[in-house]
Amino acid sequence: MLASTALAVLAASAASAQERNDGQVRLDEIVVEGPARASGVPAPFAGGQVAQGSRLGLLGNAETLKSPFSTTSYTGELTRNLQASTVADALILDPSVRSSHPSGGIVDSFNIRGFPIGEGNSGEIAFDGVYGVAPNYRVFTDYAERIEVLKGPAAALTGIAPNGGVGGVINVVPKRAEADLTRVGAEFSSQAYGGATFDVARRFGAGREFGVRVNGSLRGGDTAVNRQSETTGIGSLALDYQGERFRSWLYALAQRDELDAPNRPFLMTRGLRVPSAPSGRENVIQPWEWSRIDDRSVLWKNEFDLTDTVTVFGNVGGSQTRVERFFGLPTILNARGDTSHTPQYFDLGVSRQSYEAGIRARFETGFIKHQLTLQASYYRETLERALTNGTAVLSNIYAPTWSATQFAGRAPRTRLSDSDLTSIALADTMSAFDDRVMLTLGVRRQSVATNNYAPGTDILTSAYDESATTPVVGLVLRPLDYLSVYANYVEGLSRGDVAPTTASNAGETFAPYRTKQYEAGVKLQYGSFGASLAGFQISKPSGELNGGLFSVTGEQRVRGLELSVYGEVTPQLRLLGGASLLDGKLTKTAVAANLGNRPIGVAPVQLNLGAEWDVPWLRGLTLTGTLVYTGKQYIDAANTQSLPDWTRFDLGARYATEIAGRKTVFRAAVQNVADTKYWSSVASFGTFYVGAPRTFRLSMSMDL
């Protein structure tokens, strides 16, 4: 039933600037033919929703059929047509990805292939391949040209993720000046939330070697969630120089996000069944609870060609994040949906710096071509925090009640932790027979050093300094131009635990946890349509306290099948989406009764399918829609508490035309058309959240 319904629905997506043979006008940027543009960003595939390739960490950009990994690069065109404001919104059509934080919340966190990404205070979304630059909690799409997803652990390719995520890597490719552009826009959504945007790009110089791109937005108003309001201001600048041998890019970003009554996930009292989900409009967070987050980021990247085949590169970047917030984390107390939470004042400062340098070389040994990369990297992060508590607030998920206003008690910030991640990596991609056979071998030596301090005291409580070596092996066979078969073995790293004070071996540090992935698959790009099928197994160890002794005795394993489809089925019909089948198990655990149980938040089935249809009898009109299905999820390792499966439909339309000779696109969408009430997803520590309510979105953009 889901499959037949999926084929009938239509999803928001791409519009290109060329005139189609059938007379349908699709207005947007003109794309240069070929696997990559002059800027190095892979060109869009047919339909404009995804690109023909994406970044593989230190290996650089790789064409989809020549990559030994499962990757997808979503275009800025798709993001605009989805009216996606954040990275989480933009990944709604990826069957391997689930957002694990509520819409209307303060964090973009994810579950990829059954493993968490970005669930801590260390942001794990890369910016142009570099950690520590993208905003720490929510990453908006205003400054994103592409949003890339590399699925599976990737420590050898990207280094250890700052928070230890191993399910995959999300990378934002920033906007840069590829051609002259002046675009303005306006938007509105339920209840009374609106804003304006601008995007300006120019190239200068005799050879157009200098580029500048500036974009920004201001949004604010009441959201679709009751008694919630948000104000967001974003500004970004991209400068670049493209010389004959020297190339340089400079990015600067400022972002402020303010929320009153921000959505929060829920905890569930042990031993009780999770009650039915309330409407997504209801909000137990009080109107006087709030969040204010400021981000400032900069990244400077440089490349110099020593010869036609040897290039040296160096990058330096970082960010400063200031968080002030006053809210609590609600716990559901009973089947009636009563809740309790204690607001906390949280003043957090996060400082991050990132440095990279290396060399890339191309050469041949006999009939074998080599692409060799040597890279060294250093990442530094410091956290300072102040934390004070308010008093408990009682409410109900179905009928929220309002309590007397509380005010945050302030305290000075003190050090919470500092971390140093250092690594050196070497990788070689060897190819032969006109790239029909490609073998990638690589290795990274990673060191992790962390100091933790007692809150409010600046007293060192534990120190961690460990190292690990992770390999990567990838093989691609291309028997036909449009078909490739691939396999890989790759490892992920997460910093090991420090035994807690309650353990008999308190203070003992453990080597970084090594997550192992085996994957094989097939990829097809036949004409204007593409598809891929991947099978994988990922195993991740974990530490547990058993009989007073803390040791690495736990393990989570996920085996899965992923099917993805994209491109044009006909000149008027485009599809994007797929399905993931996940078999997750706790294969090792200190609690014997939990052995063989399904891990927290791992749904057995995830289905996403979107399509768009150009209406043949009305030039410029495209109808759109999306289907999202997620299977049953457990919120505890004992598998006694669960969330039921859910299905959501989105519908919409867009109309491309010209007004006074200016390219103009109007977009309209209804998210959660049926206003379905559902619990959407689960974070790894058992918090879960209510799905978004029916939300109307309108926008327009004009190229001046």
N, C-alpha and C positions, 0 to 999 in steps of 0.2 A: 504494500500500500504506500509506504513511504517512497519507494522508488518511482512508482507511477505518478504520485503527486509531485515528486521532485522534477520530473520531466515536464510538468505542466507549468511550473512557476518560473518567474523571470527575475533576474538579479541586476542591481545597479552596477554599471561598469563603464567601459571606455568609450571615448569619442575622439576620433582623429581628424586632422585638418584636411585630409584629401577628399576630393569628390569621388564617390564610389561609382562603379560602372552602372549600377541600377538607378542612379540619380539621387540617392539618399545623401544629404549633406551631413557630414559629421565634423564639427568644428573644434579644432584644437591645433596643437603644434605639428609642424611638418617634421617627419622623421627621415633621417638619412638611411638608405638601404645598407644592409650589411650587418655583421654580427656585433659591431661595436661602433659607437660614435667617436668623433674626434676627441671628446672629453674623456673617453675610456669607459663610459657607462654603456653597458650592453643595450642594444636597440630593443624596442618592444616587439613581442611576437604578434602574429595576426590577431586582430581584435583589440589590441592595445591595453589589455588588462594586466598581463605579466610580461616580463622581459625575457630575452633569449639567453640570458645567463645571469650570474650573480657572483658575489665575492666569496672566496673560500679562505678567509683569513690571510695568512702570510703568502698563500699561493696566488693571491690576486683574483681578478675576474676570470671566470671560466664559462664557456658555453654550456648550456644545459646538457646536450648530448655528449659532451666531453668531460663532464664532471662525475667523479666516482661517489658522489653524495646526493642525498635528496635535498634539493633546495628549491625555493620559489622566491622570485623578486616581483613584488607588487608595485605597479607604476603609480605615479602621481595622478595620472588621468583617472585610474580606478578610484583612488582615494577621494578625488573631487566628486566623482559621480556617486559614490557611496555617501557623500556628505559626512565623511568620517573626521571627527575633530581630534581624536587621539590614535595612537598606534593600536590600542586594543580595539577600537572601532574598525580600523582598516583591515584587521586580520579576521574579520567575521566569517570569511569564506574559506579559511584554511582548516581542513578536517583534522589536522594534527595538533591544532592549537586551541586552547580554551582559556579565556580570561578567568582569573581566580580572585577577582575583587569586584565589588559592585559598581555599576554605572552610577555616577553621582558621588563616587568616593574620591579619595585623594591619591590612590596608587594604581598604576598599571602593573599587575603581576599576572603570570601566565602558568599554564600547565602544558608542556610540549612532550609528546610521546609518553605521557604519564608521569613526568617529573617536573618539579616546580622551577620557575625562573622569576627572579626579582621579588622575592617575598621578604626581604630584609631592608635595612637602611642603606645598603650598598646597591646603587642602581646597576642593572645588568644589561641594559640596552646599549649596544655599541653605536658610535657616531663616526661614520666613514671608516669603519673597521677598528676604531680605537675605544677602549673602555675609559670611563671617567670623564667624559665630555658631555654626553647627553644629559638633560635634566634628570634628577635623581629619582623622582617618583612618578610623575606623569609626563609623557613625551607627546607633544602635539604634532599634528601633521603639517602645520603651516610652513615649516622649514624642510620638509621631507620630499625629495624627488623620487626616491624608491624606499620601500620597506622590505628588507630581505630576511628570509627565514632559512637558516641552515639547521636541519633537523638531526638530532643526536648529539652526543658529547663531542667536543672539539678542542680539547686542551692543547693538542699538538699544533693545531692550526691558529688558534686565537689566544692561547694562554688560559690560565685558570680564570674563571669568571669571578668577579669581586665578592659575590655572595655564595659562590660554590654551586651555581646552577649547572646541570649537566644534560637537561633535556634537549637543548638546542641553543642557537645563537640568533638573536634578533638584531639586525644592523640597519640603522637609518643612513641612507645615502643623502647628503644634504643637497638642497637646491644650489645651483651655480649658474653663471651667465653662459648659456650655450648659444643663445640668440637674443636679439632685442625683443623685449616684451614689456607691455604695460597693461596690467590686469587689475581691475577693481571688482569687489564683490560685496554682497549683503546677504544676510541669513537670518532666519527666524525659526524657533521651535517652541513646543509646548513647555510651560504654560505661557510665559511671556519673556522668553530668552532670545536675544538677538545680538547682532554685531555687524561689523564691517571689516573688510580685508583689503590689502593691496599687495601687489607683487610686481616689482620693476627690475628689469635686467637690461644691461647695455654692454657692448664690447667696443673698445677703442684701440687706437694705434694704427700704424700703416698696414700691419698684418693682422689687425684685430687681436693682438696678443694680450691686451689688458681687458679684464672683465670685472663687472660689479653687479651684484644682485642684492636687492633690499626687499624684504617683505615683512609684514606685520599684521596684527589684528587687535581689535578691542571688542570683547564680548561681555555681556552681562544681563542680569535679570533673574526672574523666577523660573526654575526648571520644572520638569514634569513631576518631580517628587514634591509632595506637600510640604509647604513652609521652608523649602530649600531655595537659596539664592546663590548665585555664583558670579564672580567677576574675574575675567582673565585678560591679561595684556601680554602680547608677545611681539618681540622685534628681533630680526636676524639680519646679518650682513655677511656676504660672501665676496671676497676679492680673490682674483687669480691672475697669474701671469703665465703665458704659454709661449716660451721661447723655443729656439731651435734645439737647444740641449738642456736648458734649465726650465723647470716648471715649479710653480709655487701656488699654494692655496692658503687663504686665511679666513677662518670662520669666527664670528662672534655672535653670541646669542644671549638674550635677556628674556626672562619669563617670570610673571607673577600670577599666582593662582589663589583666589580667595573663595572660600565656601562657608556659608552659614548653614548649620544643620547637615553636615556631610554624611552621606550614607556610610554605614559601618556593617561589617559582617557580624554574624551571630555565633555564639557558642551554645552548646546544648548540654543541659544537665545530664550526667551519666545515668544510664539505666532507663531513660524515658524515650518513647518514640517521638521522632521529629513531627511536629504538627503540620497541617496543611499550610502551604505558602499563602501569605496575605497578598493583597494587591501591591504591585511595585510602587504605587503612589504613597503608601503609608510609610511613615518614618518615625521610629521611636526616639531618634536623636532630637534633643530639645532645640528650639529655635535659637537659644542663646549659646549653643555649642558651636565651635567654629574652627577653621583651619586657615593659615596664611603661609604660603610657601614661595620663596624667592630663589631663583636660579640664575647664575651668571656663568657663562662658559666661553672658552676660546680654544681654537685648535689651529696650529700652523703646520702645514705639510709641505715637504720639499723633495724634489727629485732632480738628479743631475746625471746626464748620460756621459760616462767617461769615454765610451766608444759606442759604436752602433749596437753592440750586444751586451754591454755592461752598464748598469745603472746603480748609483748609490742613492739612498733615501734617508730622510730623518724627519721625525714628527715630534712636536711638543705640544701639550695641551693640558687642560684641566678645568675644574669648575668649583664654584662655591655655592652651597645650598644652605639657606636659613629657613628653619621650620619653627613656627609657633602655632600651637593648637591647643584646644581645650575641649575634649570630648572623651567618651568612654566606649568600651567594647561590651555590647549587651549580651547577657546570658538568658536564654529561654528557660523558664523555671518549671513549666508544667504544660499539660496538653491544652490548656486554655490560651496559651500564648503569652502569659505574663512574663515580663522581663525585668531585669535589674542590671544597672551599670553605674559605675563610679567615674565621673569625669576626671580627667587628669590634665594638668597643665604640662605641656611638653615643649621644651625649648631646645632644639637640636641644631648644631652646626656641623656640616659635612664638608670637608676640604679634600679635593682629589687632584692629583697630578699624574700625568702619563708621559713617558718618553720612549721613543723607539728609534732605532737606527739599523741599517742593514744594507745589503747589496744583492742585486739580482743579475743573473748572467744567463745568456743563451749560447749554447755551443753544440757541437756535434762530435760524436765518437763513432766513426764508421757510418752506418746507416741509421744510428739512433740519435735523435735530437733530445737535448736536455734544456730544461728551464729550472735553474738552481736558485734558491733563495736562502740567505743567511740573515737572521734577524736577532737582535738583542732588545729586550724591553724591560722597563721598570715602572711600577705603579705604586703610588703612595697615597694612603687614605688615613685621615684622622677624623674622629668623631668626638664632639663635646656635647654634653646633655645636662639639662636641669629637669627635674620631675617632681611635681607636687600633686597631691590628691585633693579632690573635692569631696562631696558627700553623695551617698547612693541615691539613685533616681529609679523609681518604679514606673513601668508603663505596660503596654500590651501591643503585640504585633498587629492585631486586627482593629483595635480602637485605641490609638496612642493617647496618653494623658500628658498634661503639661505641668511641670513643677516650677516652683519659685526659682527665679534667676539666681545663678551662682556666678561668682567672679573668680578668675584664676589667681591663685596665690603664686607670686613670682619668687624665683630663687636663682642664684648665679650658676652659670654653666661650669662644669668641670669635665676633665677628660674622661671619656668612656673607653676608647680604644684607639690604637693606631696599628696600621698594617703596611707591610712592604712585600710586594710581589715582584720577584725578579726572575727573568728567564732568558734562555738563549735557544734558538731553534734553527734547524737545518732541514730543508726539504728539496727534493728533486723530482720533477715530473719528466719522465722519459717517454718518448713517442716514436713510433716507427710505422712504415707503410702508409704514409699520408694520414697520420693520426688515426689509423684504424685500430691500433693497439697502443694504449697509454697506461703507464704504471707510475704511481706516485708513492714515494717512500719519504718518510720524515720522522723527526724525533725532536722533542723539546725537553730541556732540563729546567724544572721549575722549582724555585725556592719560595717559601712562605714564612714570614716572620710577623708575629702579632703580639702586642701587649694589651692586656685588659686591666681596667682600673675599677676600684670599688666606687659605685655611684656617690657623688657628692663629697668625695674625700681626696681624690687624686692619688690614692694608694694603690700600688701595683699588686694585683691579686693573682695573675697568672701570665706566663710568657710562653710563646710558641715559636719554634724555629725548626722547620722540617723541609725536606726536599724530596722530589720524585722525578722520574723520567718517564715520559709518555711517548709511545710511537704512533704512527699512522701509516696504513697501507691501503692504497686504493688502486683498483684495476678497472679499465674501461675497454670493452671490445665493441667495435662498430662494423658489423658485417655489411650493413647498408648505410647509405647517407642519412636516412631518416630513422634509423634504429640503432640503439646502443644497449649493451648489457654491462652491468657494473657490479662491483662488490667492494666492500671496505671492512677494515678492522681499525677502530679508533678508540681511544680512551679519554675519559674526562677526569678532572681532578676537583676535589673539594677539600678544604682544609680539615684536617683531622680534629677530633674533639680533645678537650682537656677534661680529665676526670673531675667530676664535681666534688664539692667539699663533703658531701654525704657518703662518698665512696671510700673504701678502705685504701685505695691507691690514689687519693685526692691529689690533684696537680699533675698527674702523669699525662704527658702529651703523646698523641698518636700521629703517625705519619699520615700525609694526605690520603684521603679515600680515593681509590682508583675505580672509576666506573668503566665497564667494558662494553663495547657494542660490536656486534657482527651484523652486517647488512648485505643484502643482494637485491638487485632489481633490474627492471627493464624500462627504457624510455623510448617514446615514439613521438616524432613530429612529422606528420604526413600532411603536406600541403599547409593548410591554414588551421589544422587541428592538432593538439598535442595531448598525450596521456602518459602516465607513469604508474608502475606498480612496484612497491618495495616491501620486502619482508625483513624484519630485524629482531634482534634480541639485545636488551640492555640490562645489565646487572650492576647494582650499586650497593656497597656495604654500608653499615651504619653502626654506631656505638650504642651499647645498652648497659643499664645497671642491673646486675643479677646477683643476688645473695650478698650485696654489699660491695661487689667488685665490678668496676666499670671496664668493659672490654668490647672489642669489635666482634660482636657475635650476630648482628642482624644483617639481613640482605633483602633487597627488593628486586624482583625481576619482572620485566615487561617484555612479552613477545607480541609482535604486531604485524598487521598487513595494512598498507596504505595504498589507496587508489586515488589518483588525481587526474582531473580532466581540465582542459582550457582551450581557448581559441574559438574559431568560427566553424559552426556546423554547416551553416549556409551563409550567403552574404548578408542576410538579415538577422541571423540568430547566433548568439555567442553564449558559451557556457563557461562556468568557472566553479570548481569545487571538488568534491570527492568524498571518500569515506575512510575511516580508520577503525579497524577491529583490534582491540587491545586485550590481551590475556595477561593480567597482572597478578602476581603472587608474592606473598611473603615467604621466601624460600629458606630463610634462617631467622630465628627469633628466640629470645630468652624465655618468652611465654609460650609454652608448648601448645596451648589451646589456639594460639593465633597462627600457627604454622599452616601454610597453604591458603590463608585468607587473602582477600583482595586488598591491595594497598589503598590508603585513603585517597579519594578523589580520582581514581582511575576508572573511567566508564568503559564498559565492554564495547560499546558502539558509539561512534561520533560521525555524524553525517552533515555535510554542508553542500548545498547546491544553489548556485545562482545562475540566472540567464538574463539576457536582454534581447528585445525584439524590436527592430526598426519597422514601424508601421508603414507598409508600402503605399497606402493611399493618402498619407499625410506626411509630406516631406519634412524631415527634421524631428519627428516625434519618435521617441523610444520608450517602450514600456518595460518596467523592471520589476524584479522580485527576488526574494531569498527564502530558502528553507534551511533551518538549523534544527538538528535533532541531537540530543545527548542522552545516553543510557543511564541506568541506575548507578548511583555513586554512594560509597560508604564514607561516613565522617569519623569512623573510629577503626582502629586496627582489629578490634574484636569482631567487627562486622555485625554489630547488634543495632546500629543506628544508620539509617540510610536516607537518601533523597531519591524520589521517584524519577523516572525518565521524563523528558519534556520535549516538546516541539514548538517552534516559533516560526511565524511567517511574517515577512516584510514585503510590502508592495510599493511601487513608485512609478514615476515617469519623468522624462526630461524632454525639453524642446529646444533645439538648436536653430538659431535664425540669425538675421542681421538687422540691426537697428541703426539707421543713419550710416550704413556701411561698416558698422562695428560688429564683430563676431560676439554673439550673446547666447548664453545657455541658461535656461530656467530649469530648476530641479525641484521635485516634490517627492516626499516619501512618507510612508506610515510604517513605523517600527512596531512589531508585535500587533499586527492588525486585529487579531481576535482578543486582545487585552488579556492574554493567558496569564494566570497566576502560577508561578513556578519558582522553586529553589534552583538556582542556576549552576553553581559550581562550588568546589571545595578547595581550600588551601591545605597545604601539607600538614599543618598543625591542627586541622579539624574545624576551622572556622568556615562558615558557609554564608551565602547571601541570596537575597531575593532578586529575581529577574526584573529587568526594566519594564515599566508599564507601556501601554500604547502611547507613542510619541509621534507627533507630527513635525516634519521638517520641511522648510522651504528655503531656497537659496537662488541667487542669480550671480553670474559673473559676466563681465564685459571686457574684451580686449580693445584698448583704445589705440 
